[in-house]
Amino acid sequence: MRPHSSAISTGAIYTNGPVQLGIAYELHDRIRGTPTDPLSDRAFSVAGAYQFSVVRIGAVYERLNYDATQTTHLKRNLFGVSTTIDIGPGLFYAYVGRAGNGTGSAADGTRIGGLTKGVNSGSTQWEASYTLSAVGAHAGVRRLREDPERIQRGVHVQPRSLSHPVQRLSQRELAASRAASFSGWRIFSSVPRRATEDGMSGPCA
């Protein structure tokens, strides 16, 4: 950490009847770079959801703004929409999100973390799942498609949206999970810990 560096993270959630809104901002001031040329990072996100009788619609927007040098920047926008539907004894969830290309005044090919400047450097994620609320069982499919120029692999573009049904369940109940990947798709499932016999608590890919 550089001299006089700091990190600030703040956010707020507003709930009124069927409406839920969230906003967050994070600043890493002078944390990267060198003492003589410190660099900062900023992230802003806003999300909202509306609960109809049996359907919940959510949306999220996120913007990253990284210092590439003292005078140039690397930026990225993300948009996502999701829905949660009460079906039978559980909840069906669907999400699609798009992390756009790295843009800004930084030189093409500049890479900071998983973000790269240039065309075809974004990624898109689809997800569908079903959760049995009473017992905490959860299963679904997820696909992450990365544009040809994207270098960082396996990074999910989905922030925790306000409509994801798993947020209504205890994380302890979802601790035992199993997962398998093939052809860019990810099949996942989870069941309550008490329903397993081997006691494993980490995901298996």
Buried (B, 14 or more C-beta within 10 A) or exposed (E): EBEEBEEEEEEEEEEEEEEBBBBBBBBBBBBBBEEEEBBBBBBBBBBBBBBEEEEBBBBBBBBBBBBBBEEBBBBBBBBBBBBBBBEEEBBBBBBBBBBBBBBBEBEEEBBBEBBBBBEEBBBBBBBBBBBBBEBBBBBBEBBBBBBEBBEEEEBEBBBEBBBBBBEEBEEEBBBBBBEEEEEEEBEBBBBBBEEBEEEEEEEEE
